[in-house]
Amino acid sequence: MPDAKTDPTEALVLVVSDSKGRETALLVDGLLGQQHLVVKSLNTMLGEVPGVSGTAILGNGRVALVIDPTSIIRWAQQHREASAA
């Protein structure tokens, strides 16, 4: 992404802990807001979508995809390892 922030002092850092207690950080450009949601799993027709844990219907009726940070981090680590080989 051409306008993505890469300097942690200019962006937000999201720290994610996995079930084994390992911590990894995601660098994000910003947060759009915060809401309490009821997350629904994806339709069986869609199957598993990498990086997405489910969907939610927002207060304005729009549907939002709910990201799965652990899955995104795992994908990035595998991609980095494959690139290094």
One Martini backbone bead per residue (centre of mass of N, CA, C, O) as a GRO file, in nm:
protein
   85
    1MET     BB    1   0.093   0.039   0.027
    2PRO     BB    2   0.172   0.359  -0.037
    3ASP     BB    3   0.037   0.504   0.246
    4ALA     BB    4   0.166   0.334   0.444
    5LYS     BB    5   0.272   0.290   0.757
    6THR     BB    6   0.619   0.217   0.901
    7ASP     BB    7   0.626   0.403   1.150
    8PRO     BB    8   0.560   0.358   1.486
    9THR     BB    9   0.547   0.679   1.554
   10GLU     BB   10   0.293   0.714   1.319
   11ALA     BB   11   0.139   0.475   1.453
   12LEU     BB   12  -0.035   0.192   1.539
   13VAL     BB   13  -0.014  -0.062   1.792
   14LEU     BB   14  -0.102  -0.405   1.773
   15VAL     BB   15  -0.136  -0.639   2.028
   16VAL     BB   16  -0.093  -0.998   2.003
   17SER     BB   17  -0.217  -1.287   2.162
   18ASP     BB   18  -0.178  -1.609   2.194
   19SER     BB   19  -0.240  -1.921   2.337
   20LYS     BB   20   0.093  -1.928   2.407
   21GLY     BB   21   0.184  -1.611   2.476
   22ARG     BB   22   0.247  -1.480   2.219
   23GLU     BB   23   0.380  -1.180   2.081
   24THR     BB   24   0.240  -0.949   1.840
   25ALA     BB   25   0.268  -0.692   1.593
   26LEU     BB   26   0.058  -0.442   1.454
   27LEU     BB   27   0.048  -0.208   1.194
   28VAL     BB   28  -0.154   0.087   1.199
   29ASP     BB   29  -0.295   0.380   1.083
   30GLY     BB   30  -0.585   0.331   1.229
   31LEU     BB   31  -0.889   0.412   1.395
   32LEU     BB   32  -1.240   0.434   1.342
   33GLY     BB   33  -1.342   0.264   1.599
   34GLN     BB   34  -1.591   0.153   1.847
   35GLN     BB   35  -1.760  -0.169   1.901
   36HIS     BB   36  -2.024  -0.366   1.980
   37LEU     BB   37  -2.038  -0.715   1.890
   38VAL     BB   38  -2.189  -0.968   1.690
   39VAL     BB   39  -2.041  -1.258   1.592
   40LYS     BB   40  -2.042  -1.426   1.285
   41SER     BB   41  -2.010  -1.675   1.101
   42LEU     BB   42  -1.942  -1.793   0.815
   43ASN     BB   43  -2.059  -1.907   0.552
   44THR     BB   44  -2.044  -2.220   0.412
   45MET     BB   45  -2.002  -2.112   0.117
   46LEU     BB   46  -1.724  -1.961   0.184
   47GLY     BB   47  -1.575  -2.058   0.409
   48GLU     BB   48  -1.249  -2.004   0.450
   49VAL     BB   49  -1.106  -1.684   0.536
   50PRO     BB   50  -0.828  -1.536   0.532
   51GLY     BB   51  -0.831  -1.311   0.814
   52VAL     BB   52  -1.132  -1.413   0.882
   53SER     BB   53  -1.379  -1.470   1.148
   54GLY     BB   54  -1.625  -1.275   1.044
   55THR     BB   55  -1.941  -1.116   1.111
   56ALA     BB   56  -2.125  -0.794   1.117
   57ILE     BB   57  -2.390  -0.590   1.223
   58LEU     BB   58  -2.443  -0.276   1.214
   59GLY     BB   59  -2.632  -0.010   1.323
   60ASN     BB   60  -2.668   0.079   0.997
   61GLY     BB   61  -2.668  -0.228   0.843
   62ARG     BB   62  -2.391  -0.292   0.796
   63VAL     BB   63  -2.136  -0.502   0.685
   64ALA     BB   64  -1.872  -0.665   0.869
   65LEU     BB   65  -1.553  -0.757   0.883
   66VAL     BB   66  -1.369  -0.982   1.090
   67ILE     BB   67  -1.069  -0.995   1.201
   68ASP     BB   68  -0.768  -1.218   1.222
   69PRO     BB   69  -0.471  -1.154   1.354
   70THR     BB   70  -0.338  -1.433   1.382
   71SER     BB   71  -0.370  -1.514   1.083
   72ILE     BB   72  -0.213  -1.275   0.963
   73ILE     BB   73   0.054  -1.330   1.106
   74ARG     BB   74   0.098  -1.616   1.004
   75TRP     BB   75   0.105  -1.541   0.705
   76ALA     BB   76   0.344  -1.341   0.722
   77GLN     BB   77   0.553  -1.544   0.829
   78GLN     BB   78   0.534  -1.743   0.591
   79HIS     BB   79   0.604  -1.537   0.370
   80ARG     BB   80   0.881  -1.457   0.480
   81GLU     BB   81   1.008  -1.742   0.477
   82ALA     BB   82   0.966  -1.794   0.171
   83SER     BB   83   1.136  -1.543   0.076
   84ALA     BB   84   1.410  -1.637   0.220
   85ALA     BB   85   1.445  -1.922   0.053
   0.00000   0.00000   0.00000
